[in-house]
């Protein structure tokens, strides 16, 4: 899966990345994504201790040990319950990580975040729109905000 964050710098790339990150913050507050990912991982029970390592290893295409494989299978099941897939979760984790590094604006409510999903999104970042929308639906379903 191609990632906007792994592209090499080209003319205008930094401006595009800046616009992209600003748009992501407007679409969905980092706080919402952080809480959603925390709640999902928290549902893994004892397996949650392996979740961060497993997600890191998946992100960088590293080999998973048996506990991490089991954790990922459980995570897939939890995500399926809210109409998400592991790829959606990985994209959300990437969005959260990158936006956390540059911005700390966490005052947007859930309704505003959902409404802004209807705004025009840059062509290069449309891949992030479906998992963000799914995460917002899961947040609403679980009554997090």
N, C-alpha and C positions, 0 to 999 in steps of 0.2 A: 504494500500500500504506500503510495507516494505521500510525502509529508511536506508541507510548506516550510517547515522549520529546518529541513535537511537540505534545502536548495542552496547552491552556492550564491554568493553575493553577485548581483549584476546591477547595472545602472537602474536606479529606481527601486531596487528590491527593498531597501530599508524604509523607504516611504510607504511602499505597499504593505510591508510587515507592520509598520506603525498604524496605518489605517485599519488593517486587519485586527490588530489587538484592541484598538479603541472600539471597533465595531463589536468584537466579542464581549467586551465589558458591558457595552450597551445592551447586547442581546441577553446576556445572563450573568448576573453577579457572580464573582468568584466564590463568594460565601455560599451561594446556593449549590454550586458544583462541588465545593469542598464538603459540605454537609451531606449531599447525596452520595458521594463516593464513600464517605466515612460510614454512613448508615448501611450501605450495601455491604461493605467489607465487614462491618460489625456483625452482620447477620451470619457470617461464616463461623461464629462461635470460636472454638479452639483453633480452627484453621486460619483465623484472621492474622495470626502471627506470621504465617507464610505468605499471605497475600501480597504484601509490599515487595518482598523478594521475588515472588513469582511474576508480578506485573513488571518489575524492573527487568527481569531476565527475558520476558516476552518482548518488551520494548526494544531491547538490544539484541534480540535473536540469540540469546544464550540458552544453554541446556537447562531444563527444569529437573529437579530431583523428584522423587516419588511424592513427597508431601506437597510440593508446589503443584505438581500435576493434579493431585486430588483437590487441592484448593481451587485451581482454575476450573475444574469440572463442577464443583459446588457453586462457584461464582457464575458460571454459565447458566446453571439452573435458576439461581436467584434472578439473574437478568432476564431470563425468559419469562418469568412471572410478571415483569413490567414491560414486556414487548421490546426488550433490548437484546443485543448480541454482544459478545466480547469485543468485537471491533468497535462498537459504539462506545463501550466503556473505556477502551484504550484511547480513542480520540478525545473523550471528555477529560481523561487524565492528562493528556498532552495539552489540551486547551487550558486546563486549570494550572498546570505547571508553568506554562509560558506566560499566561496573563498574570499570575502571581508575581513573577519576577519583575514585571514592569509597572503594574498598577495595583492600587490597594483601595479601590472604590467599592465598598460593599454595602451601599445603602439602598440598593434597588429592591423593590418588593417583587414578589412572584408574579403578580398581575402585570406589572410593567415589563418584566423580562419576557413573559409570554407574548405580549402585544408587540414587542420589538422584533420578534421572530418574523413578523409579516413585512418588515422593512426589506428593502433591496439589500442583498448580500453580494459582496464582490464575487465574481466568478471563481476565483482561485480558492475561496473558502467555503463554497457551498457544501463541501464534504462534511463540514462540522455542524451544519444546520440540523440535519435529522437526529443525530445523537443528543444535541442540546435540547431539541424539542422533546425527545423521549425522556430525558432526565427531568425536565420541568414537569412533564406529566406524572412521572414517578414521584417527584417531590409532592405534588398536589395529592396524589393517591395516598401517600403515606402521611399526609397532614404535617409535613415538616415546617412549612411556613404559611 
